[in-house]
């Protein structure tokens, strides 16, 4: 009996389809970053408000759905978005390389292009490592110095305490990489979706960098506040 191969829909094999997957998955991740940043900033309202927010994340939908159901579905959706984003980015990069097998004769490569390429490539690796560490730290609670019995507020404060400066440093580097990735990714999405024109070029670039700047500063505010004693 002959095996029947299941072909992928043409849209997923095309460059346009891969760019659409990359844009949609990227948009999902941007919305997550904004929502996560807003939630993190609740720590400035005090331990009670922050812990209440952390509890709400796990009880969303109760009693209609069991404990942590919606949060788990969100996490699964994020994993799917991350995998789709990485798959589309890798597929597009490989396709571009195959389409240009011979290196340029001239070595006068744009500094901006080279910078963007290295940022997306190595920044992506750092971000992936950061996600794994962050899950072990705040979700599975196996590396946080405060332990499983601590409250979410206590875990954040202990995690970024001055004696754990190396953790804070890693967090800062990862967040900066996220910001650079977000700036370049948003700008590329505007190009890929055909939204950029000579007239709005500067505006869209400003939007991309402004969004990245807000997200970066929002995430950095918490570890810096803990490190310098503004939150304790």
N, C-alpha and C positions, 0 to 999 in steps of 0.2 A: 504494500500500500504506500503510495507516494505521499510524502509530506508536502503540505501546502504552505508556502511562505506567506506570511501576512505582511503586505507592503504598507509602509507608512503613507498616510495621506500626503498628497503633493505639497500641500501648504507647509508641512513640517520639514520637507526636504528642500524647500526653496529658501533663498536668502531673505526674501521678504517675510516669509513665515517665521524664520529663526529670529529675525529682528523684532517681529511682533511679540514672540514669546519672551524675548529679552526685555522688551519695553514693559509688557504687562507684569511679568514677575518682578522687575525692578520697581514698578509702581507699588506693588503689594509690599515690598520690603521697605520702601520709603515711608508708606503709611504706618507700618509697624514701628519704624524708628521714631517717628514723630509721637506716636501714642506711647511708646516706651519711655521716651524722654520726658513727656508730660507727667507720666506716672512717677518717674524717678524724682522729679522736682518737688513732689509732695513731701519729700523728706524735710523741706524747709518749713513745713507747717507743724512739725513735731512728730514725736514717736507715735502718738495715738493715731493721728491721721494717716501716717505712712503705713502703719500696721493694719489699719482698717482697709486701706486700699489693697494691700497684699492679700488680705483675707477675702475681699470682694472678688478678686481675680479668680479665686478658687471656688467661689460659691455662686458665680454668675448662673442664672437660670434656675436656681433652686426655688421651690421644690419641684418644678416641672421636669427638670433633668437631674440626674445624680451629681454628687459632689465632683467638681473638677472636670465635668464633661465638656463644657464649652471651651475651657482653657486648653484641654487636650486637643480638641478639634482645631483650635487656633495654632497650636504648636505643630500639628501635622501639616496644616496648610502652609506654615512658614517653611517647614522642611521641603515640601513640594516646590515652593517658590524658589528656595535657594538652589535646589537641584536643577530646576528648569533654567534658572539664570546662569548657572555654571555650564550646563550643557549647551545652551544657545551661544554663550560667549566663546566656549572652546570650539564649537562647530564652526562659528563664523571666522575665528582666527585660523583654523586649519584650512578652511575653504579659501581664505585670502592668501595663505601661504602657497597652496597648490596652484592658485591662479597666477602667482608670480614666483615661479621656481628659481629664476635667475636673479641674483642680487643686483641692485642698481650699480651701474658702472661708477656713478658719482657717490662719494661718501658724504656729500653735503646734505645730510638728513636734518630735518627740522628739529631744533632743540625741543620745541614744544611737543612734537610727535613722539620723540624718544622719551621725554619725561612722562608723558601720559601713558605710554606703553609699559614702562617700568613700574609706574604707580599702580596701574590696574593689575599687572601680573604679580608683583611681590606684595603689594598691598592686599590682594585677594588671599594670599597664603597667610599673612598675618591675621587678617580678619577671620579666616577659617579656624586658626588656632585659638583665637580669642573666643569665638563662639563655643568651642569645646570647653575651654577653661571656665567660661561664664556659666555654662550649664552645670558643670561639676561643682561650681562655687555656690550658686544661688538657687538652682533647681534640685539637684541631687544631694547637695549639702555634704559633699565628701572632702572638700578641701578648705572650706571656710573655717578660720581659726576660732570663731565663736561657737561652733558645734551645732548639732541638730536641735538642741533644746532652746536655743536663743530665738528671740523674735526677729522678724525681717529687718527692723530698724537696727537692732544690735548687730546683726550679721554685716550690714553695710558699714557701720561705724568701725567694727573690729577689722573688717576686710581692708579698709583704707587707713587704718591707724598708722601713725608715723613709723612705727617699728616694721611695718609691712610695706616700706617704701618701694620695694621691687615690684610688688603687685600693682601699686599705684602707677609706677613707671610703665609697666606693660600695658595697663589699661589706657593710659594717656597716649602711648604710641599707637595702639590699636584704634582708638577713637579718631586720632588724627588721620590714620589711613582710611577709616570709614568716611571721614569728611572729604578727603581728596578723591576717593572712589566715587562718592556721591556727586561731587562737583563735576568731574569728568563724565560720569555716567548720565547725569541729567542733561548736560550739554550735548552729549552724543545722541541721547534720545530725541532731543529737539531736532537734530539733524536727520536722524533716521526716519522720523515721522513727517518730515518735510515741512516743519513749522518755521524753520529759520529762513529769513529773507535778508537782503542787504539792509533793509530799513529797520528791522527789529533785532539785528544781530547783537548789538551791544546790550539791548534790554534783556534778551534771553540769556546771554552770558551772565549778566548781573543777577538774574533770577536764580540761575544754577549755583553761583557762588554764594549768594545770600542764603539760600536754603541750606547749603552745606555748612556755612558759617554758623547759622542758628542751631542746627542739630549738633555740631561739634561743641560749641560753647555750652549748650544745654546739658550734654553728657559729661563734660569736664567739670561743670559746676559742683557736682556732688563730691567726687574724690578730693578736689581742691578744698572744698568747705570742711571736709572731715580732717584732712591733713593739717590745715591751718587753724583748727579748733573752732570754726564757726558752727559746726554741727558735732555734737558729742553726746 
